[in-house]
Amino acid sequence: MEAILEQLIADFHERDLPAFTRRHIKLPWLSNKIDTVIGMRRSGKTWFLFQVISDLISNKYPKESMLYLNLEDERLLPMTASDLHHIPDVYYRRYPHLRDISCTFFFDEIQNISGWEHFIRRLLDTENIHICLTGSSAKLLSREIATSLRGRSISTEIFPFSFLESLEHDGVDIGDRRRPGAKRRAFMENRFNDYLLEGGFPEVQGIDAGYRVRILQDYLNVVILRDLVERHRISNTTPLRYMIRHLLNNTASLFSINKFHNDLKSQGIPCGKNSLHEYLDHLSDAFLFFPVYVHTRSERARMVNPKKIYAIDPGLVQACSRSVQHDWGHLLENFVFLELRRSHNVIEYYRTNSGSEVDFLVTDSRGEESLIQVSAQMDDPLTRKRELKALFEAMEECEKTEATVITLHQEEHLKTKFGHINIMPAWLWALSSSAKKF
């Protein structure tokens, strides 16, 4: 094991870092805190670590003061928790003079080593090392870390490319993001439609549609096998796979465990309700789906009302869709959720007293709430009336004087007795929101 570690350390320090697309996120990098980067497999966690390493080198930190190890490297298998102590031993044997300065260790996909958290705690307490971890499980920060690293870590989530990051990946000049002319507007609308169909997973950017679908379906199969079946020891996989297919084909829709359980029973598929609740929790843990609850002060009402379910990526939804036609409305709403998920602490849907629904009531880090409605098309009079009616009711009930409607193409500003409503195309909303954040 020590010889393999010696070789991996030497290889990392000798090789140039690969080219990467810069992600619009930062690590907190707080003293005596472990930085953990979590997200679905293939969403770009490793490449983000390379970005962090590159930035450290640009700030005059010697590369030798950093160590990167991919714990899914087959040369390290089968590594156990008792082998982990070899890592600092080998590193400091190679670079004994670095014990006098602060070093940084990057451990990629560390959850593969059972019992890793005890090693990390000892490393944090006994060595002058800043530690960065990645993992494909949200519970990397709850179940495992809570046992011995409670309060010692801080998380950063990473998702597939946002629309802005996908443009930058392809070398599109965003410019100063002022209102574009007709030609550039048409270009952005076309690129945004492509993004809704192709998604943001880095590896599939710009490749043939047939290969893209196969790769994304392979991603899903790996998540099912590695992060669900193996990790949680699931033996009854039929209802799990059925749930995944159902959710991918009904994104941005209300989902009830009770109704889904009855559907399984009608098809002769045995599975208890408790298992279905656990499956949904596991799917969220693996960053495949995200449940959104109704806005209410009653915890019981929050739990018994159906949840709205959103997927990690619109391209993954398309790759697994059974429909030959594109559901632009649900793809658009899923996109809006993902953009909001990157920057807001609380995301809920709102049901008015009359039973109408507003897609999002979001709360930012300052505690300020905003109402957002999503509608692919607002030119149909009946659709326009329905969407605005729900928004008017919500604005009045929530005492808000401003709200937003996000569309595919329409843009308009309404002044009503309830307040101001900004109707914006999603691509323009996404870029303007990114400009505020960055």
N, C-alpha and C positions, 0 to 999 in steps of 0.2 A: 504493500500500500504506500509506503513512504517513497519508494522509487517512482511510482506513478504520480504522486503529488509533486515530487520534485520536477518531473517532466512537464506537468501541467502549469506549474508556476513559471518555469523557464519559457514555455511557449507563449504564455500570456504577455510576459514582459518583452519578448523579442518581436512579436508580431504587431503590425500596425492595427489600430482599431478600424473596423469596417465602416463604410459610409452609412450614414443614417439620416432619416428625416427628423428634424427637431420637433419634439412634442411640446405642447403648450401647457406643461405642468412643471411644478418644482417640488423638490423634497423639502420638508421643513428644516432638516439638518440641525436639530436641537442638541445641545450638549447632554451627554449621558442618556440619550434616547436612541432606540433602535428605529431606523427607517425601514418600513415594510411597504413593498410595492405589490399590490394584489390586483388580479384581473383574470379574465378568461384566458385559456391557452391560446397562443398565437396572436394575442392582441398587441404585442410589442413590448413586453416587460424587459426582455433581455436587451433589446436595442435601446430602450430608455436608460438602462444601466450604463451602456456604452456612452450615451450622451452625458450622463453624470460624470463618468470617468474622464471624458474629453474635456468637460468644463473644468474639472480639477487640474488637469494637466495644463490647460490654458491659464489657470491661476497660479502656475509655477509650483504645483505639487509634483514631486518626482513620481514617475509611474511605478517605480519599485516600492513606493510606500503604499501601493494598492494591491489587493489580491482579488481576483475574480475566479470563482469556481462554479461551474454548472453541475449541479448534483444529479442531473439526469444523464450525464456523460457515462456511457457504458463501461468505460475503463475504470470507473470508481465503483462499479457494482460487483458484488453486493456489499455496499458500505453500511455499517451499523453505527449506532450512537457511540459505541465504545471505540470506533475508529476515528471519530472526529477530532480527538485530541492531537492526532498526528499533524493536523493542518497547521496550527501555530508553531508546533515544534519544528516542522520542516521549513516553514517560512523564515523563522528567526535564526535557524541554523544557517540558512542561505544568506540572510541579511542581518547579522547580529547588531550592526550599528543602528538599525532602525528602531530598536527598543527604546531609544532616547527621544523619539518623535512620535507624533500621532499618526497612526496608519488607518487605512480604511479597508475593510473586508466586505466583499460582495458575494453573497451566497444565493445562487439562482435555483428556484424550485426546491427549497429546503424541506418542504413538508414530506418529501419522499423518504426522509430518514426518520424513523420512529424514535422519539425521545430526544430530538434535536434541541428542544428548548432548554434543557438543563446545561448542555454544552454552551449555548449562546449566553445564558446567564453567567456562567463561570467566566467566559471570555470577556463579557462586559465588565465584570467586577474586578478582574485581575490584570487585564492588559489595557494599554493605552490605544484603544482601537475604536473607531466609529464603525458600526455594523449596519449594512443594508441587506435586507432579505427580499426575495420575491416568492410568490406562491399563487397557485391557481384556486385558492379557496378563501372565501371571505372569513371563514372560521379560523384561519391562520391567526386572527387577532382575537378570537373569543375562546374557543375550546382549548387549543394548545397553549397559546400565550398566557391565558388566564391562570394556568396552573402554577407557573413560576416566574412569569414576566409581566405580571399585572402592573400597569402604570409605567412600564419601562419602554413601551413602543408607541409609535405614532404612524398611522397608515396613510398611504397615498394610492388612490385607485387609478388604474389605467384602462382605457377602453380602446377599441379600434379607432382608426383615424376619424376625427371630426370632419365635417365638410371642408372647413378651412385647412386642416392638416392635409387632407387628400389633395386639395388644390396645390399646396406648397410642395407636396411629394412629387407632383407632376410638373413642377417648375412654373406654375401659373403665377404671373406677377399680380399680386393682390392690390398693389398701389396704396394710395392713401384711404381707400375704401369710401370715397365720396360717391354720391349718386352717379351711376354710370350712364353713358349715352345708350341709344337704342341698340347699337351693334354689340356693345359689351354686355348689355342686359340680356340680349338673346343668347349670347355665349354662356352666361352664368345660369340662365334658366335651363339650357341644354345640359350643362355639366351637373346641375343639381338633380335633374331627372335621372341621369346616369348614376349618380351617387345613391339615390333611393333604390335602384335596382342592383347595384354592384356592392354597396356597403363600404366599410372602411377597414376591413382586415388588411394589414400591410402587404401580405404575400400575394394577394389576388388583384392588386391594383393594376389595371390596364391589360390584363391577360384575356385570352379568348373566353367567351361566355361558357362554352362547354367544359373547359378545364376549370374555370372558376367554380362552377356548380359542383363538380366532382371534389375539388379541394375543400370547399365549405362543408359538403356532406361528410367528408372524412374528418374534419374538425369536430363535427357533432358526434360522430361515432367514437372518437377518442375521448371526448368529454364523458359520454355515456359509460364507456368502459372504465377509464382511469379515475375520473373524479366522482362517479356515481356508484357504479356496480362494485368496483374493487374497493374504493375508499369506504363506502358505507355497507359493504357486504350484502348487497341486495340480490336475493335469489329469484324473486318473482319479477322478472324484467318486462313481462308483457304489458301490464298496466302502466309501468313507467314509460315505455316507448310510446304507448298509446297516448299518454298525457302529453309527452313532448310534441308528438305530431299534432295533437289537438291545439296546443298553445301556439305553435308556430303558424298554424293556419287560421288562428283567431286572435292575432295580436291586437292590442289596443281595445280589447273587448272585456266585458264583465265575465268573471269566472267564479263558479260556485262549486266547492267540493261536493256538496250534497247532490247537485244536479249531475255532476260528472260521475259520481258513484252510482247513481241510478242508471246512467247511460251504460256504464260497464256491466252492471247486473243484467240489463236488457240484452246484452250481447254475450252473456254467459262467461264474462271474464271475472274471476274471483279476486277481490281485493278489499280490505277493510278501510273504513274512512280514516282511521288513525294512520295507516300506511300512506294513504294519499296525501294527508297533511305533511307527513315526513318527506315524501317525494318532492312536494312543492318547496319545502324548506331546503332540501338538498339542491334542487335546481337553482334556487336563489344563491345558495352557498357557492355554487360553481360559476356564478355570474352569467348563467344562460338566460334566466328570466328575472324580472323585477316586478314584485307585486306593489300596487298602489292602492291605498285604502281610502274610503270615503272620509270627508272632513266632518268630524263630529267630536263633541266633548265627552261623549259616552264611550268608554272602552268596550263595553259589551256591544254597542251598536257598530263600533268600528270592526269588531271581529266577526259579527254575524252577517254583515252586509257583504255582497260579492266584491271581490277585488278586481281591479283592472290589471291585466298582465301585459308587460312589454318585454320584447326580446333584446338581446345584446347588440344586434346589428340588423339593419334592413336587408342587407345582401344575404345573410343566413336565412332570413324569412323567405326571400325569393327562391333561394336554392332548394328549399324544402317544400315549396308551395305545390299544392295539388291543382291549382287553378291555372288555366292558360291566360287569363286576363289579370292585369295588374290592379290590385286594390289600392289605388293611390291615396284614398282617405286614411286607411289604416297605416300604410307605409309612412305617410306624412306625420300622423300623430305619433307613431313610434319614434320617428326622427326627432320631433320636438321634445319628447320625453328624454331621449338620450342627451340632447343639448342641455336640458334643464338639470339632468342628473349630474352633469359635470360641475355644476356651480351652485346648486341650491341644497340646503340642509333638509328641507321638508317638502315633499311633493304629494299632493292629495288630489282627488277629484271632488267636485262640489255638486251636491244635489239640492236644488232649491225646494222651498216649502211646497210648491205645486208639483214637484217631481221631475222638473227639467234638469238637465245635466250640463255642467261646464267641465271641460276636460281637465283643467289644471287649476288648482289653487296652490301657489308655491310661496314658500317663506325663505327669504335669504338670510345671510349670516347676521344681518342687523335686526332680524325679526320682522322685516317689512313683508307684507303679503301682496301678491299680484294675481289677478285673474287672467287666464289665457284660454281662449277657445281655438280649436283647430278645425278648419273646414277646407277641403281641397278646392272646392268651387263655391263662390258666393254670388254668382250671376243668376242662378236659378231663384226666382222670387220666393218659393216655398222654403227652400233651404236657408236662404238669407233670413227670412222671417223667424224660422225655428231657432237658428243659432243666435240671433240677436236677442230674441225673447228670453232665452235662458240666461244670456249674459246680463241683460237689463235687470232681471230678477235677482241674480247673484250680486250685482253691484249695489242694489238697494239693500239687500239683506246683510251684506258684508260692509256696507257703508264705504264703498270705494267709488272714487270719481274718475277713475281711469282703468281701461282694460285693453287687451290686445286680442285680435283675431289673426291667426296665421294661416295663409293660403298657399296654393301652388303659384299663382300668378297675379292675383288681384292686389291692388294697392289703393287705399282710400283713407281719409280721415273724417270721422263722424263726430259732430257735436250734437249731443242729445240732452234731454232733461235729466238723464241719469249720470251724464259725464262724457268724457272724451273716449272714443274708441279708435285705436289705430289698427287698420287692416293692412297687413304686410305680407309680401311673398316670403316664403321660408328662407330662401337663400340670402335675401337681404337682411332678414331678422338675425340669422345665424352669424353673418359677417359683422353686423353692427354690434351684436352682443359680444362677440369675440374682441372687438375693438375696445369695448368698455373694460373687459377682463384683463386684456394684455396691452 
